Amino acid sequence: MFFLIFKRFVLGLITLFIVSLITFIGVEILPGDACTSYLEREAFGEALAACIKRLGLDVPAYERYLSWAFNVIQGDFGYSLSGQMQINEVLGPRIKNSLVLASAAIIIGIPLALILGIITALWRDKMPDIIISTVAIFSMTIPEFISATLLILIVAIWLEWLPGIVIVPTDVTFFELLPNIILPVIAIAMIMTAHMARMVRSSVIQVMASDYIQMAILKGVPYWKMVFKHVLPNALLPAINVVALTIAWLLGGVVVTEVVFNYPGLGRLVIESISNRDLPVVQALGIILASIYVSINFIADLLTLMLNPRLKTLQTRK
Amino acid sequence: MKTNIQEIKDLSIGFKSQKGRQISILRNITTNIRKGETVGIVGESGSGKSTLALAMMGYIKQGLFTTGGECLFKSQNLLSLNNKELEDIRGRKIAMIPQNAGQALTPNLKIGYQIEEALRLHTDYSKAEREQKISELLNQVRLPSPKIMALRYPHELSGGQQQRVAVAMALAGNPELLLLDEPTTGLDVTTQAHVLELLKDIAKDTGTSMVYVSHDLGAIAQVCNRVIVMYAGEIVLEGPVRNILKEPIHPYTYGLLKSIPKLSLAGLPDSMPGSQPQPGNIENGCSFYDRCNFSNEKCKTQVPELEYLSEMDTSVRCFNHSEFISKTSEQKTKNHSQKEIMIDEILDLKDVSISYAKQGIIDQFLNKVTDTNPTVKDINININKGETIALVGESGSGKSTILKSIAGLLKIKDGHIKFDKKKLLSGDLKKRNSEDLRSIQLIFQNPDESLNPNHTVEQILSQPLKLYFGLTGSKLKESIAELLEKVRLGAFYMSRYPRQLSGGEKQRIAVARAFAARPDIILCDEVTSALDVSVQAAVLDLLHKLKEELGTTYVFVSHDLAVVKAISDRVAVLYQGRLCEIGPSKDVYQFPSHPYTEVLIGAVLEPDPDIKPKLVAEDIVEEKPPEIGCSFQGRCPRIIGDKCKNETPPWQIGDNGNAIRCHIGIEELKIQQS
């Protein structure tokens, strides 16, 4: 078991290394370089030379990659071009904001998805299932920029209950931010919950049809006891990986929602830095988003390994 | 007369088809289960026997509903009780032992918990008493070290152990009626015999009534007092076990018994034509009319009633049962002519070893062999042109592994496989040329999985024809029609999809596909195990006829010794990937033989209540073959000490020409086994 975890960990590191290479090479093979694309029409003469000097573009690519990678490992992403400030300072508040948004969506969305998924499965083809499933399919199919815009129109403009867009400085405190995130969270949770609830539903239905559930019924196990002891642990195990991917997706910045609500999170930073051609920031974001995906999937694997008796005993008793 | 514990009155169960038509699965079932007796319910798949057993617990599968009648347990109609009332009966009064315990035990719960759950629900024991009782139950079903067992998860147990846990769980509530749904199907022969023995002891010790549902008449013969034979959702014959199995007075039961291969009979069993009608396709008249050799006009138009014959204590659903008895006595089994096999070697397996162990990267690089104890080792078999050689053994014996490596699906570690005396077959499928690939074809166990569900029969059969012979257009069509003719299917099957075929028809298509390549050798991997007995007999018959016609060589893998005896010329008995015995099939089944062969033969269940299996070895499951010594040392009933543990036994030739690998001398074996 320990070996398995170690193997997964090393694989994760290798993935990150490859991602860093790809982002670096990707930026490298773009026509021009960071300076020409940033300075655009002013990319000549002294300004260009100064920029090249400042970014160290005059040394060979592999040397730059090594020094960049070395700094990244130490947590230093270098300087952003546009703000002329350390990328760490740019990223810090954005990550915090994205975390706040993601946590809120997770805290509301995941339990709701589980409960709705279980309800729809247990009352399959009955009224609760029909109603919830119909709503879920609607919120899954309506694109988030439409549902988000509708939310702004109804709640912010007609009812005037909540602010429609976030117009606070990037580094506000948590409590100042709170009223601003309610609408974005609803917009995200709608899609996320619907997807996960459908997943949980089919997983529970599949387990309910299994031989061991029929056996539990024939053994005389009372219904709810059967649901909690025999059905759910087996049905929710495969859900872990889907939940992990959803969390990673949330943390990586929900680009569209953040843009619609003007929310200062990682997703908007991605859009901003790409349109500003701030290549060092793009590079940094690439590696950070990859790390988020890799580490969350790693945690999900660990959980599955711990909860699945089949995998848990695989290595130890051999 | 004993009192009835369960009475089923005029029970019908059905479902609604997509067109809204009501289709019956069970039709007007009326029968009783008496206190303390064991009743067998026999039938082929689709006869409704499992549905009936579940209804006896008041459980109707989703999508089905009762269309009439009642199931009375102690004069309480189970089908009208609510869930709460049923929970009190299930597990406490009536308990179920499921078919596939591996799937019927909840995977995330330790088996101790699952047994305790039954105890907690159905008894008043305190926690400490329950702990005690779990150990007692596991002991009662003869599981070793119950304390450790209780802490295991279901997947950590072998199939036989899982089945025993299921029995223990059913016994926990101390039920008055035990329902067993194919409890030994899927177990190895020796394990099956042991589990049946256990069930018999339980019935005797506790006086529990049992209903034993099975397609296996051999198992039924061992445990049941009374037998109910079902066909297409009806009871066709019911009576004491001896009457039913020895003098069946219903043509279906008669045919069914005839189609079972038996150790005591030489040659292929008789096959029954046709197949059971699907629910909903039953026309007027007797449901067996199409397949019956004794039918007349009356059978076609009128439905026979279940008629009770008091002199035999038997009920039968047949107009002609009295004439039928006299007619059947004339019939005799046909004998398949055992041709003399010319010594003309087509396949030579020399010192073959196969290992599943993965080599480390460094070992691979140095080309170093690390596995000193491979899954299959020292296999030497010569196969002659036109013969049928069978590889027999229980699960884990390496028989399928050997087959796969002949087919090129697995690399061999040591030794070589020589084809047609000159050509070494590459272990790597990609390195074999088209001619090698064509000459060796494989038929798989389960046609449901080996036929592409999205291809028509025509597409399935055209692939080998196009690939090996480049046939197109009308030539291709002709060849396909010819192939279908060969496997006794009409050309109109071409446009059908596998799902539109019955199990037997699907396997015929798989056979046709193998023959399409005009191969020299056909590898058959448990080709009849997934089929009903009457269908199995027909497929065996087909394989035999095709071989006589085309001179193909078969390598036939099976766990069923009776089937092997019926079809093969030579048998190789394997245990843990090592050969134990090899010889002409008529001799291997006679003594003296290797102790493992003896164990296997002893465990075969004959459909005759007067032939008891001989259980000579424990049914322990060994995970790995021993490093040194005889492969069978762990279970051998005739072990003679350290020699068996330390030295690889020598080959000895028995007086029947069969080679036995054992430390015990031939003469000594003869004395011990007589």
Chai-1 contact restraints between the chains, C-beta under 6 A:
chainA,res_idxA,chainB,res_idxB,connection_type,confidence,min_distance_angstrom,max_distance_angstrom,comment,restraint_id
A,D211,B,Q103,contact,1.0,0.0,6.0,A-B,restraint_1
A,D211,B,A104,contact,1.0,0.0,6.0,A-B,restraint_2
A,Y212,B,A104,contact,1.0,0.0,6.0,A-B,restraint_3
A,Y212,B,L105,contact,1.0,0.0,6.0,A-B,restraint_4
A,Y212,B,T106,contact,1.0,0.0,6.0,A-B,restraint_5
A,M215,B,P98,contact,1.0,0.0,6.0,A-B,restraint_6
A,M215,B,A104,contact,1.0,0.0,6.0,A-B,restraint_7
A,L218,B,M57,contact,1.0,0.0,6.0,A-B,restraint_8
A,L218,B,R90,contact,1.0,0.0,6.0,A-B,restraint_9
A,L218,B,M96,contact,1.0,0.0,6.0,A-B,restraint_10
A,K219,B,G91,contact,1.0,0.0,6.0,A-B,restraint_11
A,K219,B,A118,contact,1.0,0.0,6.0,A-B,restraint_12
A,G220,B,E87,contact,1.0,0.0,6.0,A-B,restraint_13
A,G220,B,R90,contact,1.0,0.0,6.0,A-B,restraint_14
A,G220,B,G91,contact,1.0,0.0,6.0,A-B,restraint_15
A,G220,B,L121,contact,1.0,0.0,6.0,A-B,restraint_16
A,P222,B,E87,contact,1.0,0.0,6.0,A-B,restraint_17
A,H230,B,T106,contact,1.0,0.0,6.0,A-B,restraint_18
A,P233,B,N108,contact,1.0,0.0,6.0,A-B,restraint_19
A,N234,B,N108,contact,1.0,0.0,6.0,A-B,restraint_20
A,P309,B,N108,contact,1.0,0.0,6.0,A-B,restraint_21
A,P309,B,Y153,contact,1.0,0.0,6.0,A-B,restraint_22
A,R310,B,H155,contact,1.0,0.0,6.0,A-B,restraint_23
